[in-house]
Amino acid sequence: MWQFWIDRGGTFTDIVARTPEGELRTHKLLSEHPERYADAAVQGIRDLLGVADGEAIPDQMIDAVKMGTTVATNALLERKGERTALFITKGFADLPRIGYQNRPDLFALDIQLPELLHTDVFEVDERLDAKGRVLDVLDVDLAHERLEQAYNSGYRSIAVALLHSYRNPVHEKRIAQLAREVGFTQISLSHQASPLIKLVARGDTTVTDAYLTPILRRYVRQVRDALGAGKVGRLMFMQSNGGLTDADLFQGRDAILSGPAGGVVGMVATAQADGFDKLIGFDMGGTSTDVCHYAGTLERSFETEVAGVRMRAPMMNIHTVAAGGGSILSYRDGRLQVGPESAGADPGPACSRRGGPLTVTDCNVVLGKLQPTRFPKVFGPNADQPLDVDAPRRKFERLAAEISQVNGEAPLSVEALATGFLRIAVDKMALAIKEISVARGYDVTGYTLNCFGGAGGQHACGVADALGMTSVYLHPFAGVLSALGMGLADIVAMRERQLDVDVHDVVALREAATQLQSEVLAEVAQQGVPTSQIEIIARAYLRVGSAETSLPVTLADSGAMIDEFVRGHEAEFGFRPEGASMVVEMVTVEAIGGSGATARLPDAADGDGAVGQSRMWIKDAFQEVPTLRSRYQRQRQLLPLHFPLLPIAQNRQAYWGRQ
């Protein structure tokens, strides 16, 4: 039976399909193409199965669909989620608006606060102390009255975030019971969405879950209906923590980094299979570039801000910059600028034949780094035309003339202007990598740059040069690696608990770890994974005394945890903490159930590798460079990989996957 591994990105939707014979096929579509299809993921499955539009998809042919989606992310960015009401402890209605009173732009006189996700707040009369003891019993009648008031106002989704409920959820559970009786269809509770300290971030996380989960539910139903009314054996989604979960368990709070997390999994699995273990992930797509660091363990963050929303939930530690293939080029404030706006899939770059603006992709087209004859013909009204080279050239000429008028100088050539924009984009991406590596004490020159994403190969050598890196890894499926990562990912369940106990408090640590382990084991087992095949990873997050920053260590005896913490603290902050008490801030337990997929591709077929010459702008002139074919060749692969060989610094080695 077929398996489909899908990454629905902001610009392109990538699909890797595994046929019943074990062959891997790839496919790529525009994520938004309303003239041709309603949903790119479903259309991609139709294309690969050879099912005509209007015909039912033969669900008996499909074993599993594993997907990462930007549906929730886009709803968050565009503020198009479910209308949501927040229920919070009396006296704290303004807390989400007040937040932490951060000033991201210190000198801004007109401070623009992010738009809140919830549209109304209802206070409930109750109070717990910091230990979770009840100070004021919940006023049930008042809570019920407020719930009915919200329901009659049209709300069907609510978030409940009460003070100190992570210590004692008794009042949140009672409100949830009342809400179900009233008729609410989405009830998100903070002790479930984010059982950690800090009401501001915990409340934001809970509201986000209530705001996005109904959107995800509708999308899941849409996909299931299109695939055969839910008859597909397994429909799974990638979570922000890097693990798959059943569609019925997929929640809004876990969907923010659904797509990029698949890229991290694919990046690690493929490079490790070829012997690389210190990696910088460089995932450049159409809308943005995601970078990550790997040195033996997947790095996760428990406190993140996404689109102005404070999230307190486990997510892959991914740094994103608004520099992708679709980033719009402009001349503003007397300088060239790249992004942060993106042309997206509709209208897309100027070269995509939909009247779009100039973008980074257009730079690569006019400079010869993207060859129209070797690029999929998916453009135009019927999605059968190649890239348009003339349109971006004309727009670059007009922009050069405008800049010349402003500066009173001779206009730049198209190639010089495009090269300048690319240099800015490369510098932005290199700076992002420095923030996750050099700024944290890692010597990036000893790492391999794992380059992937639809636009990554066009810029990998430039980014590596800017960072002093000497090794670039390009997997044969680099252009669709996030989709491949969906198939390589494991089923994962994670739980966390706030503790704030001394590192020597063995009883508290053991009790918390045991309970969390039973919960994650049950969640993974219910998804069909035998208990004997589930791996358990337990971690403790230690900090020094009253410090705010904690570091993860393997949950073990106190001596081993302290030693690991001290080493990590010295590496990250440059000194060893001496004589201070150690506190376990929280404990996390992760259950991992193997997916059965492997990163090792079938043996590569021998071939001449070179497929001709390409004309590319290099060092102020067009030059002829060899064009190589990926050594992984399959007879029926839909998109064979062809690319011009980019210039590589003298001591750089480019690794084209399996050798």
N, C-alpha and C positions, 0 to 999 in steps of 0.2 A: 504493500500500500504506500501511497505518497505521504511525505511530510513536507510542510511548507514553513519556512523560517522567514519572518517578515519584519522589516524595520520601516515603519511609516514615518518618514522624516518630514521636515517642514517644506522641503522643495521636491525631493524625490522619495518614492517608495521602492525599497530594494527587497528582492525576494531571492532566497536560495531554496531550491526544491530538491529533495532527495527522492529519486524514483524508486519503484519497487525493486529494481535491479541494483540499487545502491549508487547510482550515478548522481552527480550533483549538477544541477543546472541553475543558471542565474537569469534574472529578469529585472528590469528597471523601468518604472513609469513615473510620470509627473504625479505628485500627490494630489494636485487639484487640476482636473481637466473636465469641467462640467459638460462640455459638448460631447464627450465620449463616454464617461462613466460617472457613477455616483460615489463609488469608493474604490480607491486604487488597489487596496489589498485584495479585495474580492475580484477585481478585474484581472489582477496579476495571476491569481489562481485559475481563472477562466482561460487566460492565454496559455498557461503552461499545460493545462489539461486538454486544450483544444476545444473548449466548449463555446459555442456561438452565443452571442448576446440574445437574451430572451429564453434560452434553454436552461433547464434546471441543472445545477452542478451535481454530478453523481457522487453523493456523500459517501457511498460504500467504497469509493476509491481512496478516501482520505483517512489516514491514521491519526495525524495530529497537525495542528496549526499552532505555532509558537510565535508570538508577536510582541513587538515593542511599538508603542504608539505615542504620538504627540497630541492625541485628542484632549487629554487632561491639561497638558502644558499649554496648548493653544487657548483653551477655555480660560485658563488662569491669566495668561498674558493679555488676552482680549477682554477679560472680565465678562465672559459669556457663560458662566456656570449657573447652577440652580439658585433661585431666589431663596435666601437662607436667613433665619433668625437665630440670634445668640441668646442663650439663657446663662446668666452669670450671677454670682453672689451679690447680694444687695450692697450697694456702695461702690461697685467696681464697673459700672456700665461704661465709663469713659476710658477704662484701662487700655483696651485695644487701640484706641485713637492716640492716647498719650504715649504708649509704648515705652521705649527706653530713652526717648528724647535725643536720639542720635542726630548728628548734623553731618551727613555725608559730604556736603559741600560747605566747608567751614565759613566761607566768606559770602555765601548767598544771602541776599537781603530778603528775597521772596521765597520762603521755604515751601516747597511743594510736597505735601505729605502723600504717601501712596493711598490710592482709593481702597477703602475697606471692602472686604468681600461680603460681609453681612449687611443687610439693609435695615435691620431693626434690632434693638436690644431689649430684653425683658429681665428684670432683676427678680431673684427669688430670695426669700427671707430664710437664711440658714447660715451657719458659720462653724468651721472647724479650726482648731489651733494647728500649729506647725507640726505637732506629733500625730495629727489625725483624730484627736479627741473632739467629741461633739461639744461645742459651746452653746450654740443655738440650734434647737431641733428644727428640721425643715417644716415650714408652714405649708402643709399639703393642700389645704383649701385654696390658698393664694396661688400656689404653683399651678394647680389645676385651672384656676381662673385665667392665669396668664397664658397657659397653653391653649385654652379654648379661644382666647383673644387672638393669638397668633394664627391659629387654624382658620378662624373666621375672616382673617385679613388675607387669606390666600396662601399662607405658607404651608409647604408640605415637607420641608427639610429644615431640621433644627440642629444646632450644635449646643452642647451643654458643657460648660467649663466652670467648675466651682473651685473656690480657694482650697488648696491643700487636698484636693480629692485624690491625688496620686497616692496619698498615704491611706486614705479611707474613702472608698467610693460609695458608701451607703446612700448618700443623698442623690448622687447622680443616677444610681440604679433605680431609686424610687421615682425620680422624674421621668426616666425612660419608660417605666411601667405605665405611668400616667399618660405619657405621650402616645404610646401604642393604643391605649384605650380611646384617646381622642381621635386618632386616625392618621398620625404622621407616618409617612412612608420611608423617610430617611432620618435616623436618629443617631448622631455621632456623639460619643461620650469621651471626655478628655482622658479619663483613666485608661481607656482602651486605645485611643488614637495616639497618645503620647504620655505614658505613665511616668513622667519625669518632672523634676522641679522646674520652676519658672512659669508662672501663670500666663505671662504675655505670649511666649512662644508656644506654650501648650495650648492656649486658647486659639491662637492663629492656626495651629496644626489641626485642631478639631474643626474649626470653621472651614478650613480648606477641604477637609475630608467630607463634610456635609455639602459643600459647594460643588465638588467635583464628582463624587461617587454616583449621583443620579445620571450625570452625563455619560460616565463610563458604562453604567448599566444599560443605557439606551444603545450605546455603540456595540456592546457585547450582543445584545438582542439582534441588532441589525446584521452583524456578521454571522451570527448563528442562523438567522432566517435565510440569509443569502446562501449559506453553505448546506442548507437542507433541514431547516426547522430544528436545529439542535441535535442532529443525529451524528455529527462528527464525533469520533471517539474521544479526542481531547482537544480542547481549545484553551490555550494557556497564554498568559501575559507576563512580560518581564516587569519586575518591580525595581524601584529605585535602588534597592540594596544589592542588585546584581543576581537575583534568583528568580526562577519562574514560579508561578502559582496558578492554580486553576482559575478560570475566568470568574467563577462564582465567588471566589475569595479576593478578587482584585478590588482594592479600595483606593479612593481618591488620594489619600495621603501617601500611598506607595507608588503613584503613577507619574510623579513630576519628572523624574529622570529615566523614564521607562526605556526610551530609545538609546540615549547615550550609555546607559548601564550595559546594554548588550554589546556595545563597542568595546568596553573595558574587558568584558569576559572574552570576547573574540580575540582582542589584542594579546591578552595573557596566554590563552590556550594555544594559539597558533605559534607565537614566538617561542614558548617553552618547548613545544614539540620539536623545534629545530635547534634547541640548545641555548636559547637566550633567556636570562633570568633577571637582568636589571634593565628596566624598560621605561621609556617616556612615551606615552601614548599620544599620538598626534592625529586627531580625527577632524578633518576639515570637510564640512558638508556645504550645502548651498546657503544656509542661513547663518551659521556660526561655526566656530572651531572649538572643540573640546579637547583639553589636555589633561593627562593624569600621570601619576607616578606609581611605579611598581618595583618593589625590591624584595619579593618573597611572599608578601601578603596583600590581599585586596584592602585598600584603605577606604574607610568609611568615615563620614562626618555625621554627628548627631545634632548639629545646630547649623542651619543654613538659611540664607535669605534668598528667596526666588521671587522675582517680579514684585518686590516690595512686601512680600509675605514672609514672616519669620516661621521657619519650620523646625520642629524638634522631633525628628524621626530619622532612622538610619538610612543614609543615602551614600552612594559611591562618591568619593571625594574627587569631584570633577570640576575643573575650572573652565569657564566658558567665556569667550570673547566674541564680540559681534564683528567677526571677520570671516566670512565664508565666501563661496564662489558667487553668491547672489548679493553680496554687500554692495550697496550703491556708492558710486564714485561721485565726488562733488568738489567744487572749489568754493570755499566759504571762509570768511574772516581772513582773507589774504593767504590761504594755504590750501593744499590738496588734502582731502579727507576721504577716508574709507569707512563706510558705515556710520552709525550703527544700524541705519535702516537697511532693509533687505528687499529685493525685488520678488522674493518667494518663487513659487511655481507659476503664479498668475499675476502679472504678465511675464515674470522671469527676466533674464538678461536681454540686452538688445539683440543678441545673436539668436535668440530662441523664436524669432518670427511672430512675436505677439506685441510688438511696440513697446517693449520694456526699456528701462533706463540703462545707462552704462554701469557695469559691475566688474568685479574682479575677474569673473569668467571671460568677459569681453577683452580684458587685457591679455589673457592667455590665448585667445583666439587670434587677435591681430599680431601677436608675437610668435605664433606658430607652435606654442606649447600644447594647444588643442588642435588636432587636425580634423577638419570636417569630413574628409574621406574615410577616416577611421573611427568616427564617432557614430553612435547609433542614430539612425534616421527616425526620430520620434517627434519632429517639430512640424509646425504648420497645421492648418485646419483638419487635415486627415491623419496627422501624426506619422507622416511618411517622408518628410523632407529633412535635409541635412542642416547643420548649423549655418547661419547666415553670417558671412564675413564682412560683406559690404556695409551693412547697417551700423555695426559698431565703429568701423573706420570713419564713416561720415559723421557720427556723433563725436568721436574723438577730435576730428578736424574742427568741428564747430566749437567744442570746448576749448581747444587750443587757441582759436581765434578770440574767444571771449576773454581768456586769461591774458592774451597779448594786449587787448584793448585796455584792460585794467592796469597792467604793469608798464605799458608803453614800450614793450620789448618785442623782438621778433618772435613769431609763434613757434612753439615747440613742435617737433615732428610727432606723428602719431606714436611711433615706437618709443621715443623718449618720454612722452607723457604717460604711456602705459607702463613703462619700466618704473617711473617714479611712483605711480600708484601701487605697483606690486611691492616696491621696497617698503612702503608704509605698512602694507598688510603684513609682510613678513616680520617687520619689527614688532608689530602688535602681538603676533603669535609667539615670537621668541620671548617677549616680556612675560606673557602668560605662563610659559614653561618655567621661566626663572622663578616666578612666584611660588610654584609648587615643588621646586627642587632646590635651587641655589639659596633662596630665602630661608629654607628649612635645613640648611647644612649639608645638602647632598652635592657631590661633585658630578655635574651633569656630563662632563667629558668622558666619564667612564661608562656611560649608559648607551644603549641602542635606541635610536629613534624609530619606533614602530609606526609607520605612516599608513593611514587608511582614510576612508571616506572618499566620496566622489571627486573632491578637489585636492586631496592631500598630495598625490604624486606630483602635481604641478609646482609645489612649493617646498617639498621636503628637503631638497638639497640647500635651498636658500636659508631655511630655518636652521638646518644643521650647521651651516657655515656661521650663522649669527651666534650660535651657542658654542662653537668649538667642538661639536660632536663629530666623531669619525666613522660611525657605523649607522647605516640606514637600512631598515628591514622592510621589504615590500612583499607581502603575501600575494599569491596569485589571485586571491579573492579580495584584495585590499579595497577595491571600489565598493564592495558590498559586505564588508567585514562585520558591521553591526548586525546585519541580517544573519550572517553565519554564526555570530555569537549567540543568537537566540537558540539555535540548534545545539550549540555546545554547552549551554548553561544548564545548571542543575536546578532541581526543585529545592527551594529554600524557604524556611520559616525562621523568623527572628523574634525574640522577646527581650525586653530590657526592663530593669527595675532600679529605681532610685534607692540608695542605701544610706550613704553618708555615715559609715561606721569605720572604726579603727581597723587598720589592715590586719591586726591580730585577732579580730573577732571572728573566729573560725565558724562558730555556730550560725551566726547571721548569714555569712557567705554561703555556707552549705545549704541552709534552708532555702535561700533565694534561688540558688543554682538548681537545686533539685526540683522545685516547683516549675521554674521556667523550662527546664529540660522536658518535663512531662508534657507541657503544653505544646512545645515545638515538635516533639516526637509525634504527638497525636495529629497535629496538622499535616505533617508530611506523610504520615502513614495513611491518612484518609484519602490521599491523592494517589494511592496505589503502590507506594514504595514499601517493600518489606522492612520491618524494623531492623533486621540484621544488616541491611544495606544502607542504613542512615548513619552518617557521621555527625558527631556532636562537637562543637567548638565553643568553649566557654571563655569569656574574657572579663577582666576586672579593669575599671578605669580609675587609676590612682592619681591623686594630687597631693601637693605638700600643704599641710595645715589648712589655712584659709585661702589658698591660692585659687584662682578661677579656672585655670587650665589643667585639664587632666589628660593623661596618656594611657593608651590601652596596653595591658600586659596579659599574658596567658594566666588563667585562673589556676593557681597552684598553692603551695604552702607560702606563708607570709615572707619567708626569707628569699625564696626564688622570685616572688613578685617584686619585692623591694629592689633586688639586684637588677632585674630587667628594667624596672622603672628608672633607676639611677643611670643606667647606660643610655636609655632613650632620652632622658632629660639632658644629659651632657651633649648628646649628638644634636639635639634640636635647639637648646638654649645656650650651650657653650660652657656650662659649669655643672658640678655635681652638688646636689642639695645635701647639706651636712647637718645632722643633729635635729632635724625637724620631724614632727610626727607625720605619718602617712595615713591618708584617709581614702577609703574605697568609695568613690562617688556613686558608681552604679555598676551593675553586673549585666552582661548580655550573654545570651545563649543562642547559638545558631544550629539548626538541624539542616543537613545537606543530604538530599537524596539524588543519586546519580541519574543522569538523563539517558545514558547509553550512547550518546553521540561522541565522536572522536574528532580531534583536530587534525589527525593525520590523513592527508588526502591520498587517493589511489596513486600508484606510481606514475610519475610524469612520463609522457611519451617523448621519445627522442625527436628532435626536429632541428632545422638549421637555425632557429631562433630569430635571425634577422628577416624582416619582411620588406625591406626597402629603405629609402632615404626620406627625411622630412626636412623642410626648410624652416629654420628657427632663428629668431633674433638673439644673438649672443655677443656680448662685448661690442655693442654699437654697430653691429652689422648682421645681415642674414647669412647663416651658414648652413651647409648640408650636414645633417647628423643621422646616424643609423637609427632605425626604428626596430625595436625588438618585440617579439611575441612572448607572452608568458609561457614558460616551459610546460605548464600544466595544460594539456590539450585534451578535450573530450570531443568525440565526433559530433555530438548533438548539442554541445553547449551553445546557448542562445546568443551570448555576448562574448566572443573571444576577446581577450585582452591584448590590445596593441598600444604601444606608447613610444614616443621618441625618447631616446636615451639622453637624459638631461646631463649637463656638464657636472662633473664631480670633482671636488677639491683633490689635490694631489694625494693626500693620505687617506682619502675616504674610500670605504668599501661599500658597494651597494649589493644587497643580498636579495635575490629575486626568489624568495621562498625555497622550495626543495631544490637541491643541487645534485 
